[in-house]
Amino acid sequence: MSVTIESPNYAYPARSKGRRGPNLEKAGWIFMRASGVVLIVLIFGHLGYNLLWTPGGIHAIDFGFVGGKLAQPFWQWWDVLMLWLAILHGSNGMRTIVNDYVHKPKVRALALGAIGIAAVLLILLGTLITFTFHPCPEAADPALLPSFCASL
């Protein structure tokens, strides 16, 4: 007795052999692997510096520590690269899930658009905050500033 299993009906079919142009699914697959490896290095470097190599460990992390760290271009770029890769990696993962499980084309397009808009907004806002952060703004009320700003 043999049982025949019908071919599943995928919401987003695999690339056909006769199709021309760039293979975006393959590029997304490669990006996920490469960004995952780079993210591991960035995240463990971030945690290692903040928790292991900083005198005082976790107890030294406060507003002043973050303000001082974000005043250095090396750490600004480190954090921005980590932010960009994390958001792009997560967005690509969500895109894959939507393509696998959302069967209606209009709903899929809406979900993918929402993921894209959220990713762009988070990248723009996170980058803006990282490069414009200043813990001691000049026009602020001194009573509202942290104590270390008085010594600057």
Summary of the structure (lengths in Angstrom):
residues: 152
radius of gyration: 22.7
end to end distance: 83.9
largest distance: 85.2
contacts: 330
relative contact order: 0.11
helix: 70%
strand: 0%
